[in-house]
Amino acid sequence: MKMTSINVVVKSIQKVIGRGPHQLHEPLFFGKEMNYLKNTINQNSVSSTGEYVNKFEKKIKDYTKAKFGVAVVNGTQAIYISLKACGVKKDDEVLVPALTFVGTVNAISYLGAKPHFVDSQIKNFGIDCSKLEKYLNKIAKFRGRKCINKLTGKVIKAIIPVHVFGHPCNIQSIIEIAKKFNLIVVEDAAEALGSFYKNKHLGTFGDVGCFSFNGNKIITAGGGGMVITNKKKLAKKIKHLTTTAKLKHKWEYIHDEIGYNFRMPNLNAALGLAQFEKIHVFLKAKRVLFKKYLNVFNNVKGISLYKEPKNASSNYWLQTLILNKNNSSLKNKILKESHKKLIYIRPVWKLISELKPYKKKQKMNLSGAKEIYNRIINIPSSQSLILK
Ligand SMILES: Cc1ncc(COP(=O)(O)O)c(C=O)c1O
């Protein structure tokens, strides 16, 4: 692609959303946010008591058709506490894509467990299952029911599939691999509220699923997260651990283990609930934006717009361009030109396995993830681009 074509890409984005400045993703408030927030103040219940946490949990669990939902402070701690409640311990290995947000991997490290990086595929930005299965067939052995990494002697305890940008990874194949190798599945659905695969909400395939309600997600609670699961014992344990492990008593402070103050404040839940009430409007807007970009990029050579996988209904949290060729210098030129025009497009995360704290961790060949890093660019995706 010549310099002019780089301009074509930037101009094509502008055709859809107009001149900058445009951030990658901004929240939009036009529902009952202010009413609910005022209520928390009027009721003097901005923190650990109040009606909104239960209401928000119920809405999310009903919407996703999970049996239980536990609201927490953010998506990272949702993953952390899920791994802990599922029994992941110090020195256990956890399979995780190198292509994810750093929080996914930090959650493993907080436990003293070891991330073991696996590859992703351009098809849906999720774990490359056939590569993973071949790899595990080679490096794993069983000691009783335990899956052991022959190279390190450590137990491979869990896997964290990530639904990148709200698009489903090959979750059914991952569940099968997890069964074969006796792995716990904690789904990182941080970006995937409103996304379904074969009409089943993402986050409900594994043992637990985790959402984020950070300010850049499809709905926001300011900050926040939620764990969903169909397992009653697990949900109870997560609720207990995230609320300082406090036993019910009218006045005494009795805590029966070392818990965490990870509960979502009522103030955040109020915001989250008001946002959730608009999820259908947001999802529709995301699709309208996708179609507008598609109309324009259908005519641009050398680049295409990513479309949800077969059998999926994605939330299209972020709209993604894919370069036809593995060409990071072209990607960088497009990023530079676009930023000059105040359109703040972004690459995907640098591979976590290349970051300083994680360079020496176990990994398989990561050629797919590297290719994704070189080929994709996320473009402005806020619902406000349609709804304003
Ligand atoms: C894929 C992924 N995992 C985990 C997280 C962590 O969520 P939070 O920022 O709420 O801690 C995020 C979002 O930021 C994410 O995008």
The ligand as an SDF file (V2000), in Angstrom:
LIG
                    3D

 16 16  0  0  0  0  0  0  0  0999 V2000
   -9.7850   -8.9960   27.9160 C   0  0  0  0  0  0  0  0  0  0  0  0
   -9.8170   -8.2770   29.2190 C   0  0  0  0  0  0  0  0  0  0  0  0
   -9.5840   -8.9770   30.3490 N   0  0  0  0  0  0  0  0  0  0  0  0
   -9.6070   -8.3990   31.5510 C   0  0  0  0  0  0  0  0  0  0  0  0
   -9.8830   -7.0550   31.6920 C   0  0  0  0  0  0  0  0  0  0  0  0
   -9.8060   -6.4730   33.0680 C   0  0  0  0  0  0  0  0  0  0  0  0
  -10.9350   -5.7670   33.4480 O   0  0  0  0  0  0  0  0  0  0  0  0
  -10.7880   -4.4960   34.4390 P   0  0  0  0  0  0  0  0  0  0  0  0
  -10.1580   -3.3990   33.6650 O   0  0  0  0  0  0  0  0  0  0  0  0
  -12.2000   -4.2000   34.8230 O   0  0  0  0  0  0  0  0  0  0  0  0
   -9.9680   -4.9410   35.5910 O   0  0  0  0  0  0  0  0  0  0  0  0
  -10.1470   -6.2930   30.5520 C   0  0  0  0  0  0  0  0  0  0  0  0
  -10.5020   -4.8750   30.5840 C   0  0  0  0  0  0  0  0  0  0  0  0
   -9.9870   -3.9280   30.9200 O   0  0  0  0  0  0  0  0  0  0  0  0
  -10.0860   -6.9020   29.2870 C   0  0  0  0  0  0  0  0  0  0  0  0
  -10.2830   -6.1920   28.1730 O   0  0  0  0  0  0  0  0  0  0  0  0
  1  2  1  0
  2  3  1  0
  2 15  2  0
  3  4  2  0
  4  5  1  0
  5  6  1  0
  5 12  2  0
  6  7  1  0
  7  8  1  0
  8  9  2  0
  8 10  1  0
  8 11  1  0
 12 13  1  0
 12 15  1  0
 13 14  2  0
 15 16  1  0
M  END
$$$$
